[in-house]
Amino acid sequence: MKKLSAFLSAGAFVLMFGAVRSQIINPCFDTWIHQPAGGFYPVAYDDPNMGPSNNGWLTLNITSSSILGSSPLSVFKDSVSPTPFSPCNYSARILTVPLTHSTNSMMGKYLPDTIIGLLATGQGVLTPSPKLIFGYPFGTRITQLYFYYQYAPVSTDTASARIVLRSHYGHTLGAGILTVTTTVSSWTQGTVNIVYDSAAGKVDSIDVVFSSSSWHKPHAGSQFWIDNVTTNPASESNLFVKANSVNVYPNPATSQVNFSIAANPGKEYMLEVYDMTGKKMNSYTVQNNFAAISTSGYAPGLYLYRLCDRNGEQLNIGKFSVIR
């Protein structure tokens, strides 16, 4: 799971452990705090949170400060194209912008010349020293993250939605990613399926990160609209009761891997397989509590699987490897 965690959580996330929540804060982006122009801020802007030291959504609009180079703003309150889905009245528009050259004198070694538009769960803290804290307390094991989006990429850019769920001391329990590589001009629902490394452990924090560009090769001008962020709670009783109900063999596999389910004979199941980047490889129907999957088209490496019922509820998770 270390590879999956490293891929999904760009940068070191500092977590806060306090009162635990079970819902996304400000999911409709209807609450914004206004930062007026003046002092270190040459232009006014809005951020989708309740101000310093309050959990909500973090942005990189702070780089518009004259201390950090007066770079262009990258996240905006969008009243021109609000989501048509009730009860949301506004949306967040994320824009990839170039860093102002003067920023390089202070932060150039930490940030690229073009900075991705970024919207993430967390908070900004001013005292005793200014810092961004990614993630916040969250007490529910979920199976999916849902949101509505539009995307206008520049060149071959790629937007993404990433989620990491953790337990005490930052141990990663589950993660997922959805990438968008083409223009999406009307509101579309995105779904991030979360794959858990283990059914053991209680979730107590969540990181959600939306980015308007590729982390590795961002293109200035790409725009990603986000709204109506919701989650689908998992049935933890199912996860724990059925944690050992799937027999996967041979593991490692060479040409074929088999899945035998030792519970609820005759029940309909679906099996989803993902690689370690979170890319969905395929979905398979489980018949008579058994599925045989050809791995001839799979590259050698580690893969994750999700066993779901006919309604898409996650019942079991695990991993297998392919060797040649």
N, C-alpha and C positions, 0 to 999 in steps of 0.2 A: 504493500500500500504506500510505501515511501515514495515510489516513482509517481504514483497518481497524485499524492499530496503535493509533491514538488511542482508538478505540471499545473495543477489547478490553483495553487495559492502563490501567485507571483509576488515575491517580496516576503518579508517576515511580518506576519500578522500578530499584533499585540492584543491579547484578549482581556476583556473585563469580566469579572465574575461577581455578580451582585444578584439583585432580584431577577428571577428567571421569567422570561416571556414565552409565549407560545404562538405569537403572531408577528408578522412583519410590521415594523413601525412605518407609518406614513405610506401605506401601499399604493395610494392613489396620487401621491405627489400633490396633494392639495394644501399642505402646510409648508410654507417657505419663510425663511428669515431674511430680512433685507439688510445688506451691508452698504451703508451710504458712502458716497465718494468723500474723500478727505483723509488727511493724514498720510498713511502709507498706501492708501488705496486711491489711485487716480480715477477709477470708474466705479460706479455703483453696481452691485449685482445681488442676486437672490440665491440662496442655497436651500435645498429641501430638507430642512431640519428645524429644530427649535432653538438653535444657537449653541454657543460653546458649552461643553460639558454635558450635552444632551445627546442621547443615542438617536440615530436617525440615518440619514444618507450623507456620506462624505463625498466631496468633489475636489478637483484640483484648481478650483477658482482662486484658491489662496495664492497661486503663482502670479496672479494679477497685481499683487502687492509690489510696490516700488523696491522693497528690500530684496525681492526674489526676481526682479527683472521686468516687471510690468508686462507679463505675457498676456495674450488674449484670453478671454473667458472661454470655458469649455463645456459648461453645463448651464442650461437655461430653463426657466419656467415658460412652458409653451401654452399660450392661450389661443393661438391661431389654429392649432391642430389638436384639440383635446380628444381623448378617447371617446367613442360613442357609447361606451359601456358604463352604465350606472354602477356605483354612485360617483365615479371619478369626474372631476371638473377640469383638471389640468393634466399635463404629461410632462415628462422630463426629456429635453432634447440634449443629446450628448454629441459634442463636436470635437473632432481631432484638430488640434491647432499646433502651429510652430512655436517653439519657445523663443522669446526675445533674446537676442544675442547677449545682452548684458547679464542675463541669467547665468550664462556659462562661467562668469567670474566667481560665482558663489556656489552654484549647484551643477555646473557642467559635468562634473565627474560622476554625478548620481543619476542624471536624466538625459535622454537622447535629445537631438536637435528638434525632432518632432515628437510631441507628447500625446499619447492616446487620450481621448476623452474618457473619463473614469467616473463611475458612480458606484459607491460601495457602502455596505452597512457599516456603521461605526459612529465615531464622534471625534470632534476636535477639542483638545484641552489646551487652555492658555496658561494655567499655573500648575506647578511651580515653573514649568518650562513648556513652551508650545510644542505640541506633537499631535499626530494623527493616530487614532486607535481604531484599527480595523476589526469589525465583528462586534457582537454584543450578546448578552445572555439570552439563551433560547432553550426552552425545556421540553421540546416535542420532537420525537423522531418522525421525520416526514419522508415520503416516498417520491414526491415530485414538487418542483417549483414551477408555477405557471406565471406567465406575464404576457402582455400584448405589446407588439413592437411594429415599427417600420424601419427600413434601412435604406440609406443612399450611399453606397460605397464609392470611393474614388479608386480607379484602376482595379487592382486585384486585392483590395483590402478585405479584411475579415472581422466582423463583429463577434462578440461572444458574451455568454452569460455563464458564470461559474458559481458554484456553491460548495462550501465545505462545512460539514458538521463535526463538532469536536466534543470531547469529554474533558475531564480534569487535566490541567497542565498542558493543554494543546494537543492531546492525542487525537488523531484523525479517525473518526468512525465511518463517515460516509462522504461521498463527493460526486459531483456530476458537472458536465459541461455541454453547452449547446453552441454551435458556431453557425454564423450566417454569412454566406459568401456572395449572394446575389441581391439585386435591388428588390425591395419589398415595399410597394407604394401604397398599400392599404393595410389597415390594422389586422394583424395576424397573431393568433395565440402561439406562443412558444412554450415548450415543455422541456424541463431539464429533469431527466430521470436520475435518481440518486442511487448509487451502488454502495452498499455498506461492506466494509472489510470484515466486520464481525458483528454478530447480534449481541455480543456482550458489551456492557458499558452504557451509561446513560448520557444522552446528549445534553449539554448545558450551554453551548454557544454556537453561533452561526455566522458564517462569512458569505455574503452574496456580492458579486462583483460584475457589473455590466461595463463593457468597453466597446468603443466605437471603431477600434482598429486592432490589427494584429499586434501582439506584444513585441514581435520581433522585427516587423517591417511596416510601421504605421504610415498611412498616407494622409497628409493634412487635407481637411475638407470633408472627410467621411462623417456622416451623421446617422445617429441611432436614437430613435424615439422609444421610450419605455413608459408603460403605465400598467395599473391594475395588477400588482404583484401579489400572488396568493400561493398558498401551499396546500398539500394534501397529506393530512396526518396518517401515519401508518398504524396498523393494529399491532402494538408491541406484543400482545399475547400471541399472535400468529407467528411473529418473528422468533420469539423465545421457544414456544412449544414445538415448532417445526424446524428448529435450527439444525437438527441432526437427521432429518427425514429424507435427505437426498444423498444417494450413493453415486459418486462420480468416478468412473473407471474406463480405461486405464488412465492414470494421472501420474506422470506426464503421458500425453497422447502423441501418437505419430500420425496415423491416418484417420482415426475415428475416436470420438469420446462418447461414452454412454452415460445416460442419466436415468437412474431407477428411483422411483418415489415410493417410499414405504408408508404411505398414509392415504386415507380416503380413496379406496379403489373406485375407479370409474369417474372420478371428478375431472373436469376439464381444466387443463393448465396450459400456460404459454411460457416459453423459455426465451429469454433475451440474452445475447452475448455481446460484451463490450471489450475493446482493447484497453490498454493502460492509459491511453489519452482521453478515454471517455467516449470514443467513437463507437456507435452501435454497429456491430458486424452483421447481425441478422436476428430474426425472430423465428421460433420453431414451435410447432404444435406438439404437445405431449399426448400421446395416445396410449390408453391402457397403462398409465403410470410409467411409461418408458419412452425415451427418445434417444436415437442414435444420430450423432452429428458428424458429418465428414469434416475433417480438419485439413484436407488436402490443399485448400485455398488459403489457409491461415499461415501467416509467417511465424517462425519460432518465437516464443515468448509467453508471457503471462496474460491470461484473459479472465474477466469477471463475468459471472452469470447472475441473472435475476429470475426467480421462479414466481410467476404471477397467476392469479386466478383469472377467470374470464372477464372480470370487471377491471382488471389491471392492478389489483391490490397486490403489493409485494408480499410473498409468503416465505421466501427463503433466498439467501444470497450465498455466494461462495466464489471460488476461483479454481482454475485449472491451467495447466501449462501445455504447450505444444513444443515438441522437439523433433529434430530430423536426424 
